[in-house]
């Protein structure tokens, strides 16, 4: 019997339902939250799930989103533009087929964004270039995303991505860690490389052939083929799509004809156009490659990134790491000797130190012996080369978008034979590190990031090969940890960074900040089919959406803290005098504060204060607005002595100011307690001095040291130092960055 056609009334109902959902999403951006609190943060997710279940509504959703974008442009509602554009682009990547008229309107809108300030022009340029590629070869964006996220073998597009979720087990309840580990493992177990290759083939053929593609028959055919044949057709489709995208000016009809020939060979003699009229069928994106890690070691982040680049279980043997890293770094990764991973133990040396008294060496393991033999033969007759001053710039060049300069020297070669130029390294790997928790795990990230940059400044390994992106998903702690001292600014807020990101980017507030209290509730739900359905679909999908679409970084200034401890001898000598004076001056202790005050004219003014205080709080995150990330907000609870007729009294006054550098010391050598990053594990007692300043970029410090050795009299930045970033900034990605 002929297929049953949809009535116009049914289509109108579908369009009305989608329009209602889009308008509800926009009202949430205005601060009008849905009446049902359980819907907060789920409006975008339910909208995309609706199109996944009924792919024929994709063009309806695209048309509505384009109309809303044009309406926001006319009404100067700029806070609508980026959320609508992200929603539109995510729909286009998965849509089976979109009319040409809509493609033209979307592309023209993205071009008009180039006249607006950042981040609108940045996102508009990015999406306009993607749309050009997609129009030249339909299905390219979907294909590239799946290939990179699943690390599928592809010579034309050899990029790989992975999402690393890091959680501190000491900061999150055990139930949350177990639930997230279970959900990520279940998401990975539900798919295979063969299934992902089939998705790429199906989507590419349907995007090119449209309604003439027999999607049901194509899926059945791919399911019946052995894995080797599926990979063969996958490589054929990838080569055709990437070839059309690289040609650029080729006719789209040639690309369609090329894929039609692949389609006919795959299905046999069935010609295109003889497919049953069952309508378009979408191919949702598979879950990306996600790994969950409990952050238990300080160097764990660096180790996971190295193993992502050089996985020991695949083509790279342990000797590969020994050739590119220092021996101690290889031992840290393998947990043992530099090439076999045998355990190391610290032992007390009992030999005399004379070579002839040493015992006979033990036979090394096979990998160690082979690596040692190759190293001995390779280094025979060699000399240790001193690092060139230009090598320090390689860290900056590899991490920037500008092309690198000329190499510092020419390798030795035969006379009259020009040496072959070394191929530049390409960033084929992207690591998307998602930090799960509150502000305390971000403090740990800042320390790990500084350690990583310090390693790279000494010896570049990760930076030219790896694109490192950071993301933050806030999770409210189960129980507040007790404070070591009363907070002068009121109760402590453990998710201030996420709150700042939400103020800077409303789409982050709507999609990610709402997870702060939702994740603990989902993790503690009793086991049931409904819980598995919600967590597997919702949490994994939201984290994947954030990692895929959150490409605009917000850069936070990292600060360094120097702590000075007291001398116990001097403290005992002045103990009786200090006690007597503290009773006369009231609570607290005397402090000397020296800082550079930041004024409206952006000038800095040196100030020094001597005061009595009961507490001091420094924050690098502004309490309101979305600016001043380079300043410290300092609040000192100052004790003021008041003399009146009734006698002497004391009052506490909050003294607030902004600065970039501050020094605090106790002139009486009385110790006080310092807690960093709101983390009770980073509590320092018996402190008499404290200095806080912006943390410098390790590559800048290294090059500055080299310049100082060659020109001791030059105090200003000269030479290559002028072109290096001075401050260490920690980038955390959101959907829009900071919207002015």
C-alpha positions in Angstrom: 0.0 0.0 0.0 1.2 3.5 -0.6 2.9 5.3 2.3 0.7 7.3 4.7 1.3 11.0 4.3 1.2 13.5 7.1 -1.6 15.9 7.2 -0.9 19.7 7.2 -2.5 19.9 10.7 -0.1 17.4 12.1 2.9 19.3 10.6 1.5 22.5 12.1 1.2 20.9 15.5 4.8 19.8 15.3 6.0 23.3 14.3 3.9 24.8 17.1 5.4 22.5 19.7 9.0 23.2 18.6 8.4 26.9 18.6 7.0 26.7 22.1 10.2 24.8 23.3 12.5 27.4 21.6 10.6 30.3 23.2 10.8 28.6 26.6 14.6 28.3 26.1 14.9 32.0 25.4 12.8 32.9 28.4 15.2 31.0 30.6 18.0 33.1 29.2 16.1 36.2 30.4 16.0 34.7 33.9 12.4 33.4 33.7 12.9 29.9 34.9 10.4 27.2 34.1 7.7 26.6 36.6 8.9 23.0 37.0 12.3 23.1 38.6 13.2 19.7 37.2 13.2 21.2 33.7 16.0 23.7 34.5 18.9 22.9 32.3 17.0 20.3 30.3 15.2 22.4 27.8 18.1 22.3 25.2 18.6 18.6 25.8 14.9 17.7 25.3 14.8 19.9 22.2 17.6 18.0 20.5 16.3 14.6 21.7 13.0 15.4 20.0 14.7 15.9 16.6 16.8 12.7 17.2 13.6 10.7 17.7 12.0 12.3 14.6 14.7 13.4 12.2 12.0 14.8 9.7 11.5 17.7 12.2 15.2 18.8 11.8 14.3 21.2 8.9 11.4 22.6 11.0 13.7 23.3 13.9 16.3 24.8 11.6 13.7 27.1 10.0 12.4 28.3 13.5 15.9 28.9 14.8 16.8 31.0 11.7 13.7 33.1 12.2 14.5 33.6 15.9 18.1 34.6 15.0 16.9 37.2 12.5 14.4 38.5 15.1 17.1 38.8 17.7 19.3 40.7 15.2 16.5 43.1 14.4 15.6 43.7 18.1 19.3 43.9 19.2 18.8 41.0 21.6 22.4 39.9 21.4 22.2 37.6 24.4 20.0 35.3 22.3 22.4 35.1 19.3 25.1 32.7 20.5 22.7 30.2 22.3 20.5 30.1 19.2 23.5 29.8 16.9 25.0 26.9 18.9 21.6 25.1 18.9 21.3 25.6 15.2 24.8 24.4 14.4 24.4 21.3 16.6 21.2 20.5 14.7 22.8 21.0 11.3 25.6 18.6 12.0 23.2 15.7 12.6 20.4 16.8 10.2 20.0 14.3 7.3 19.1 17.0 4.7 18.5 20.8 4.8 17.0 22.9 2.0 19.5 25.1 0.1 17.4 28.2 0.9 18.0 27.7 4.6 21.7 27.1 4.1 22.0 30.5 2.3 20.2 32.4 5.1 22.3 30.8 7.8 25.6 31.6 6.0 24.5 35.2 5.4 23.7 35.6 9.0 27.1 34.3 10.1 28.8 36.8 7.7 26.8 39.7 9.3 28.2 38.7 12.7 31.7 39.7 11.5 30.7 43.4 12.0 30.0 42.8 15.7 32.6 42.8 18.5 34.0 39.6 20.1 32.9 36.9 20.8 30.2 37.3 18.1 32.6 37.9 15.2 34.8 35.0 16.3 32.0 32.5 16.5 30.5 33.9 13.3 33.7 33.4 11.4 34.2 29.9 12.7 30.7 28.8 11.8 30.8 30.5 8.4 33.9 28.6 7.4 32.3 25.3 8.6 29.2 26.0 6.6 31.3 26.5 3.5 32.9 23.1 4.0 29.6 21.5 4.6 28.0 22.9 1.5 30.8 21.8 -0.7 30.7 18.2 0.7 27.5 17.4 2.7 28.2 15.3 5.8 31.8 16.6 6.3 31.2 18.0 9.8 29.5 14.9 11.1 32.2 12.7 9.6 35.1 14.7 11.0 33.5 14.8 14.4 32.9 11.0 14.6 36.4 10.2 13.2 38.2 12.4 15.7 36.1 11.5 18.7 36.3 7.8 18.1 39.9 7.8 16.9 38.9 5.9 13.7 41.7 5.1 11.2 41.6 7.8 8.5 44.6 9.0 6.4 42.7 12.0 4.9 41.7 13.2 8.4 44.1 11.8 11.0 42.8 13.7 14.0 42.0 12.3 17.4 40.1 13.6 20.4 39.3 12.4 23.9 37.4 13.7 26.8 39.1 13.2 30.2 36.8 13.7 33.3 38.8 14.4 36.4 37.3 14.3 39.9 39.0 14.5 43.3 37.7 11.6 45.4 38.5 13.5 48.6 36.2 16.4 47.6 33.2 14.5 46.1 31.1 11.8 47.8 31.9 8.2 46.8 28.4 7.8 45.4 28.9 10.5 42.8 32.3 9.1 41.7 30.9 5.6 41.4 27.8 6.8 39.5 29.8 8.8 37.0 32.4 6.0 36.5 29.5 3.6 35.8 27.8 5.9 33.4 30.9 6.7 31.3 31.8 3.0 31.1 28.2 2.1 30.0 28.3 4.8 27.4 31.5 3.5 25.9 30.3 -0.1 26.0 27.2 0.7 24.0 29.2 1.4 20.8 32.0 -0.1 18.7 34.3 1.1 15.9 32.3 -0.9 13.4 29.1 0.8 14.5 30.7 4.3 14.3 32.0 3.6 10.8 28.5 2.5 9.8 27.1 5.8 11.1 29.6 7.8 9.1 28.8 5.9 5.9 25.0 6.1 6.4 25.0 9.8 7.2 27.3 10.8 4.3 25.3 8.9 1.7 22.0 10.2 3.0 23.3 13.8 3.2 24.4 13.6 -0.5 21.5 11.6 -1.9 18.7 12.9 0.2 15.3 11.1 -0.1 16.6 8.8 -2.8 18.8 7.0 -0.2 17.4 3.7 1.1 18.5 4.3 4.7 16.9 1.1 6.0 18.4 -1.1 3.3 21.8 0.6 3.7 21.8 -0.1 7.5 20.8 -3.7 7.0 23.5 -4.2 4.4 26.2 -2.7 6.6 25.0 -4.8 9.5 25.4 -8.0 7.4 28.9 -7.2 6.2 32.0 -8.4 8.1 34.1 -5.8 9.9 36.8 -5.6 7.3 34.3 -4.8 4.5 32.6 -2.2 6.7 36.0 -0.5 7.1 36.6 -0.7 3.4 33.4 1.2 2.5 34.1 3.6 5.4 37.5 4.5 3.9 35.9 4.9 0.4 33.3 7.4 1.8 35.9 9.3 3.8 38.2 9.7 0.8 35.3 10.9 -1.3 34.0 13.4 1.2 37.4 14.8 2.2 38.4 15.0 -1.4 35.4 17.1 -2.3 36.1 19.4 0.7 39.7 19.9 -0.2 39.0 20.7 -3.9 36.7 23.5 -2.8 35.7 24.7 -6.3 34.5 21.4 -7.6 30.9 21.0 -8.6 28.6 19.6 -5.9 27.1 17.4 -8.6 30.4 15.6 -9.0 30.5 14.9 -5.3 27.0 13.5 -5.4 27.8 11.3 -8.4 30.9 10.0 -6.7 28.9 9.0 -3.6 26.1 7.6 -5.7 28.5 5.2 -7.3 29.7 4.0 -3.9 26.1 3.6 -2.8 25.3 1.4 -5.9 28.3 -0.8 -5.4 27.5 -1.1 -1.7 23.9 -2.1 -2.2 24.5 -4.0 -5.5 22.3 -3.3 -8.5 19.8 -1.2 -6.6 19.9 2.3 -8.3 19.4 5.5 -6.4 15.9 6.7 -6.5 14.3 3.3 -6.0 14.2 3.6 -2.2 10.9 3.2 -0.4 9.3 6.6 0.4 9.8 6.2 4.2 11.1 9.7 4.7 14.4 10.9 6.1 16.0 9.0 8.9 18.6 10.7 11.0 21.9 9.3 12.3 22.5 10.6 15.8 26.1 11.3 16.9 27.7 8.4 18.8 28.9 9.1 22.3 32.4 10.5 22.3 35.4 8.7 23.8 35.1 9.6 27.5 37.4 8.4 30.3 36.7 9.0 34.0 39.7 9.5 36.3 39.9 9.8 40.1 42.6 12.4 40.7 44.8 10.8 43.3 48.4 11.8 42.1 49.8 15.2 41.5 51.3 14.3 38.1 48.3 12.2 37.0 47.1 14.8 34.5 50.5 15.0 32.7 50.8 11.2 32.6 47.4 10.7 31.1 48.2 13.3 28.4 51.5 11.6 27.5 49.8 8.2 27.3 47.1 9.7 25.1 49.8 10.8 22.6 51.9 7.7 23.0 49.7 4.8 24.1 51.9 1.9 25.2 49.3 -0.7 24.3 49.3 0.2 20.6 52.1 1.1 18.2 54.4 2.9 20.7 56.8 0.7 22.7 58.4 2.0 26.0 61.6 2.8 24.1 59.6 5.5 22.2 59.0 7.4 25.4 62.7 7.0 26.4 63.7 8.8 23.2 61.4 11.8 23.7 61.3 12.3 27.5 63.8 12.4 30.3 64.5 9.0 32.0 62.9 10.1 35.3 59.8 11.2 33.4 59.5 7.8 31.8 59.9 6.1 35.1 57.1 8.3 36.5 54.8 7.2 33.7 55.6 3.5 33.8 55.9 3.3 37.6 59.3 1.5 37.3 62.3 1.3 35.1 62.5 3.4 32.0 61.3 0.8 29.6 59.7 -2.1 31.4 57.7 -0.6 34.2 59.3 -2.7 37.0 58.7 -1.4 40.5 61.3 0.8 42.1 62.2 0.7 45.8 64.4 3.1 47.8 67.2 1.2 49.5 70.1 2.3 51.7 73.5 2.0 49.9 76.1 -0.1 51.8 78.9 -0.1 49.3 82.2 1.8 49.7 81.6 3.9 46.6 84.7 2.4 44.9 84.0 0.9 41.5 85.9 -2.3 42.0 83.9 -3.0 45.2 80.6 -2.9 43.4 78.7 -6.2 42.9 78.4 -7.7 39.5 75.5 -6.2 37.6 72.3 -8.2 37.2 71.1 -9.2 33.8 68.6 -6.5 32.6 65.3 -7.4 31.2 65.0 -7.7 27.4 63.4 -4.3 26.7 65.9 -2.6 29.0 68.9 -4.3 27.4 67.7 -3.5 23.9 67.1 0.1 24.7 70.5 0.4 26.4 72.3 -1.2 23.4 70.6 1.2 21.0 71.4 4.2 23.2 75.0 3.1 23.5 75.4 2.7 19.7 73.6 6.0 19.0 75.6 8.1 21.4 79.1 6.8 20.6 81.4 9.6 19.8 78.7 12.2 20.5 78.8 15.4 22.6 76.2 17.0 24.7 74.8 20.0 22.9 73.9 23.1 24.9 70.4 24.3 24.3 70.1 27.3 22.0 68.5 30.5 23.3 66.0 30.1 20.5 64.8 26.8 21.9 62.9 28.6 24.6 60.7 30.3 22.0 59.6 26.9 20.6 57.2 26.6 23.6 55.5 29.9 22.6 55.6 29.2 18.8 54.1 25.7 19.3 51.3 27.0 21.4 50.3 30.0 19.3 48.4 30.2 16.0 51.2 32.1 14.2 53.7 30.0 12.1 56.9 29.1 13.7 60.1 30.9 12.8 63.2 29.4 11.2 64.9 26.6 13.0 67.8 27.7 15.2 70.4 25.7 13.4 71.0 23.3 10.5 71.6 19.6 11.1 74.9 18.3 9.9 74.9 16.7 6.5 77.1 15.6 3.7 79.1 18.3 1.8 77.2 19.7 -1.1 74.0 17.9 -0.2 71.3 20.2 1.3 69.7 18.7 4.4 66.0 17.8 4.1 63.8 20.2 6.0 62.2 18.8 9.1 58.4 18.4 8.8 56.6 20.7 11.2 54.7 19.0 14.0 50.9 19.0 13.7 48.5 19.0 16.5 46.7 15.8 15.6 45.4 15.2 19.1 43.0 17.2 21.2 42.5 16.5 24.9 39.4 18.0 26.4 39.9 17.9 30.2 36.6 18.3 32.2 37.1 19.2 35.9 34.2 17.9 38.0 33.8 19.6 41.3 33.9 23.0 43.0 36.6 25.7 43.2 39.0 23.4 45.1 39.6 21.2 42.2 40.3 24.2 40.0 43.0 25.2 42.5 44.5 21.8 42.0 44.2 22.3 38.2 46.1 25.6 38.4 49.0 23.9 40.2 49.0 21.0 37.7 48.9 23.4 34.8 51.8 25.4 36.1 53.8 22.2 36.6 52.9 21.1 33.0 54.0 24.4 31.5 57.2 24.3 33.5 58.0 20.9 32.1 57.3 22.1 28.6 59.5 25.2 29.1 62.4 22.9 29.9 61.7 20.3 27.2 58.9 20.7 24.7 56.9 17.5 24.2 53.1 18.0 24.6 52.6 21.5 23.3 53.4 21.2 19.6 51.5 17.9 19.4 48.5 18.3 21.6 45.7 20.9 21.7 44.8 21.1 25.4 41.3 22.4 26.4 39.9 22.8 29.9 36.2 22.6 30.9 34.5 23.0 34.3 31.3 21.3 35.5 30.4 22.4 39.0 29.2 19.9 41.5 27.9 21.1 44.9 29.7 19.3 47.8 27.7 17.0 50.0 28.9 18.6 53.2 30.6 21.8 53.8 34.1 21.4 55.3 34.6 23.3 58.6 36.5 26.5 58.2 39.8 27.0 60.0 38.9 30.6 60.8 35.8 32.8 60.4 35.3 34.2 56.9 35.4 38.1 57.0 33.2 38.2 53.9 30.5 35.9 55.2 29.8 32.2 54.4 32.2 30.6 52.0 30.9 29.9 48.4 32.6 26.9 46.9 31.4 27.4 43.3 32.4 31.0 42.6 34.2 30.3 39.4 31.2 28.6 37.9 29.1 31.5 39.1 31.4 33.9 37.3 31.3 31.8 34.1 27.5 31.8 34.3 27.4 35.6 34.5 29.8 35.9 31.6 28.0 33.4 29.4 24.2 32.9 29.9 24.3 29.7 27.8 26.8 28.2 30.3 24.5 29.2 33.1 21.6 27.6 31.5 23.2 24.3 30.5 26.2 23.7 32.9 25.6 25.6 36.1 22.3 23.8 36.5 24.2 20.6 36.9 25.7 21.8 40.2 22.8 20.4 42.3 21.4 17.9 39.7 24.4 15.6 39.6 24.3 14.7 43.3 20.6 14.0 43.1 21.0 11.8 40.0 23.9 9.9 41.6 21.9 9.1 44.8 18.8 7.9 43.0 18.0 4.3 43.8 18.8 1.8 41.0 16.0 1.6 38.5 15.5 1.5 34.7 14.3 5.1 34.8 17.5 6.2 36.6 19.7 4.4 34.0 17.8 6.1 31.2 18.1 9.6 32.7 21.8 9.4 33.6 23.1 7.6 30.6 21.3 9.9 28.2 21.4 13.2 30.1 24.8 13.5 31.9 26.8 11.9 29.0 25.0 14.0 26.4 25.4 17.3 28.3 29.1 16.8 28.9 29.6 15.8 25.3 27.6 18.9 24.1 29.7 21.1 26.3 33.0 19.7 25.1 31.9 19.8 21.4 30.4 23.3 21.4 32.3 25.1 24.2 35.3 26.5 22.2 35.6 30.0 23.7 38.1 30.3 26.6 37.8 32.5 29.6 41.4 33.1 30.9 42.0 33.3 34.6 45.1 34.8 36.1 47.0 32.2 38.2 48.6 33.7 41.3 51.7 32.5 43.2 51.9 32.6 47.0 55.0 32.7 49.1 54.6 31.7 52.7 57.1 32.6 55.4 57.3 30.7 58.7 58.3 32.0 62.1 61.3 31.3 64.4 60.2 29.5 67.6 63.0 31.0 69.7 62.0 34.6 69.0 58.3 33.8 69.7 59.0 32.4 73.2 61.1 35.5 74.1 58.2 37.9 73.3 55.3 35.7 74.5 54.5 37.5 77.7 54.7 41.0 76.1 52.5 39.9 73.2 49.8 38.5 75.5 49.7 41.6 77.6 49.4 43.9 74.5 46.7 41.8 72.9 44.5 42.2 75.9 44.8 46.0 75.7 44.3 46.2 71.9 41.4 43.8 71.7 41.0 40.7 69.5 43.1 40.0 66.4 46.7 40.8 65.7 48.8 43.5 64.3 49.7 43.3 60.6 51.7 45.3 58.1 50.1 45.3 54.6 51.9 46.6 51.5 50.1 46.5 48.2 49.7 48.3 44.9 46.2 49.7 44.7 44.4 49.6 41.4 42.5 52.8 40.5 40.2 53.7 37.7 42.9 55.2 35.5 44.6 51.8 35.5 47.6 53.2 37.3 49.1 51.5 40.3 49.7 53.3 43.6 52.0 51.9 46.3 50.4 51.9 49.8 51.4 50.6 53.2 49.0 49.9 56.1 49.6 49.0 59.7 46.4 47.7 61.3 44.9 45.2 63.7 42.8 42.5 62.1 41.0 39.3 62.9 40.9 38.0 59.4 41.7 38.6 55.7 40.2 37.2 52.5 41.6 37.4 49.0 39.7 36.4 45.9 40.7 36.3 42.3 37.1 36.1 41.1 35.0 39.3 41.1 31.8 39.1 43.2 29.8 40.9 40.5 30.1 41.6 36.8 32.4 39.8 34.3 35.6 41.7 34.4 38.7 42.5 36.5 40.0 38.9 36.3 43.6 40.2 36.7 42.9 41.8 40.1 42.7 40.5 43.6 39.7 41.5 45.7 41.0 41.9 49.3 38.7 42.2 52.3 40.4 42.9 55.7 38.4 42.8 58.9 40.0 45.7 60.8 39.7 46.2 64.5 39.1 49.9 65.3 39.6 51.1 68.9 37.1 53.7 70.1 37.5 55.9 73.2 34.4 57.5 74.7 33.0 58.5 78.0 31.9 55.0 78.9 35.4 53.7 78.3 37.2 51.9 75.5 35.4 49.8 73.0 36.3 48.0 69.7 34.4 47.6 66.4 35.1 45.5 63.3 35.2 47.3 60.0 35.5 45.7 56.6 38.3 47.3 54.6 38.1 46.4 50.9 40.4 47.2 48.0 41.7 45.7 44.7 45.3 45.0 44.0 47.6 42.8 41.9 50.5 42.4 44.4 50.2 42.3 48.2 52.6 41.5 51.1 51.5 40.8 54.6 53.6 40.2 57.6 53.4 40.2 61.4 55.8 42.8 62.9 55.5 41.0 66.2 56.4 37.6 64.7 53.1 36.3 65.8 52.0 33.3 63.7 48.7 33.1 61.9 47.0 30.5 59.7 46.6 30.6 55.9 44.3 28.5 53.8 44.6 28.4 50.0 42.1 27.6 47.3 39.4 27.1 50.0 40.9 23.7 50.5 41.5 22.5 54.1 44.3 20.3 52.8 46.2 23.4 51.9 46.2 24.9 55.4 49.5 26.4 56.6 50.0 27.3 60.2 52.6 29.2 62.0 52.9 31.8 59.2 54.4 35.2 59.8 54.6 36.5 56.2 52.7 36.2 53.0 53.3 37.5 49.5 50.8 37.1 46.6 51.6 38.1 43.0 50.6 37.1 39.5 52.3 33.9 38.5 54.7 34.2 35.6 54.8 32.1 32.5 57.6 29.5 33.0 58.8 30.0 29.4 59.1 33.7 30.1 61.1 33.0 33.3 63.4 30.6 31.5 64.2 33.0 28.7 64.5 35.9 31.1 67.1 34.0 33.1 69.1 33.3 29.9 68.9 36.9 28.8 70.0 38.1 32.3 73.1 35.9 32.1 74.2 37.3 28.8 73.2 41.0 29.7 73.3 41.4 33.5 72.8 45.1 33.4 69.5 45.0 31.4 66.6 45.1 33.7 63.9 45.6 31.1 62.6 42.9 28.7 64.8 42.9 25.7 65.3 40.5 22.7 63.1 37.4 22.6 61.6 38.0 26.1 59.5 40.9 24.7 57.6 38.5 22.5 56.8 35.9 25.2 53.6 36.0 27.4 54.5 37.2 30.8 51.6 36.1 33.0 50.4 32.5 33.3 46.7 32.4 32.4 44.5 29.3 32.9 41.9 29.0 30.1 38.5 27.4 30.9 36.2 27.0 27.9 32.6 28.1 27.7 30.1 28.5 24.9 30.7 32.3 24.4 33.7 33.4 26.5 32.9 36.7 28.0 29.9 38.6 26.5 30.4 42.4 27.0 
